[in-house]
Amino acid sequence: MPAKAKGSIHVGIGGWTFPPWRGVFYPKGLPHKNELAHAGRHLTGIEVNGTFYRLQSPESFAKWHDEVPEGFVFALKGSRFVTNRRVLAEAGPSLEKFFASGVTALKAKLGPINWQLAATKPFDAADIDAFLALLPRSLDGLTLRHAIEARHESFRHPEFVAIARKHGVAIVTAADSDYPLFADLTAPFAYLRLMGTTADHGAGYPAAALEAWAKRARALAEGHGLDDLGAPVAQAAAKVPRDVFLFVISGEKERNPAAAMELIARVKG
């Protein structure tokens, strides 16, 4: 099969239930039950935080699937019962429970799963290698994509990048935050989280910053790297088109939908 010429780009926010968005992102008077459908018309993805705190049901995943258009994706935060442990290699039973909760009811709208580690979790090469080996690669006929968000400075190590690349797991690029910023590409897709919106700008970021992130997303989709974010920790990855998942998270949350919509417009432009 010929290699694809360009990856897809999905841009969105974290979750869709946030009261300050009502009357701002959501039209005044919009029933709460219609908020996800509204988000689906204006964004191209959502990172679901609720899956980090508790297991959802197949019925919930199926309902979310039906409320958004084709081409929309849900990235899921992996369960805290998997990641908030001293030995990640012992997470097998919790992983089984997470994947038995019905995530494949999202069908083609299932995006990557972000396994976010605690900021206190240091890098242990053998443990990370064993953990990534536990992650299932497919389920119910769907290919599963995994990302790992390392938040301890000790992960800034070539061996971590090599392990993630061996398993085809993306290292999350967490930008504008207090956590390590990784520009290393280790999977057939890229996962970016922008965490620095402020109230100083209507769209959360100044226009130049939004244009810079849109340019990076387009570059990733076309097969380039994140060279302007600094040298990667390890050897640069092969230049191949990648699907891009970019979420505006944290910061001044009231501004995040506006930032995401502005990025979508700039990516298309």
HELIX and SHEET records of a PDB file:
HELIX    1   1 PRO A   19  TRP A   21  5                                   3    
HELIX    2   2 HIS A   32  ASN A   34  5                                   3    
HELIX    3   3 GLU A   35  HIS A   42  1                                   8    
HELIX    4   4 GLY A   50  TYR A   53  1                                   4    
HELIX    5   5 PRO A   58  GLU A   67  1                                  10    
HELIX    6   6 ARG A   80  THR A   83  1                                   4    
HELIX    7   7 LEU A   88  GLU A   90  5                                   3    
HELIX    8   8 GLY A   92  PHE A   99  1                                   8    
HELIX    9   9 VAL A  103  LYS A  109  5                                   7    
HELIX   10  10 ALA A  125  LEU A  134  1                                  10    
HELIX   11  11 GLU A  153  PHE A  155  5                                   3    
HELIX   12  12 PRO A  158  HIS A  167  1                                  10    
HELIX   13  13 ALA A  207  GLU A  222  1                                  16    
HELIX   14  14 ASP A  227  LEU A  229  5                                   3    
HELIX   15  15 LYS A  253  ARG A  255  5                                   3    
HELIX   16  16 ASN A  256  LYS A  268  1                                  13    
SHEET    1   A 9 ALA A 170  ILE A 171  0                                        
SHEET    2   A 9 HIS A 146  GLU A 149  1                                        
SHEET    3   A 9 LEU A 110  GLN A 116  1                                        
SHEET    4   A 9 VAL A  73  LYS A  77  1                                        
SHEET    5   A 9 GLY A  45  VAL A  48  1                                        
SHEET    6   A 9 ILE A   9  GLY A  14  1                                        
SHEET    7   A 9 ASP A 243  VAL A 248  1                                        
SHEET    8   A 9 PHE A 189  LEU A 194  1                                        
SHEET    9   A 9 THR A 173  ALA A 175  1                                        
SHEET    1   B 2 SER A 138  LEU A 139  0                                        
SHEET    2   B 2 LEU A 142  THR A 143 -1                                        
END                                                                             
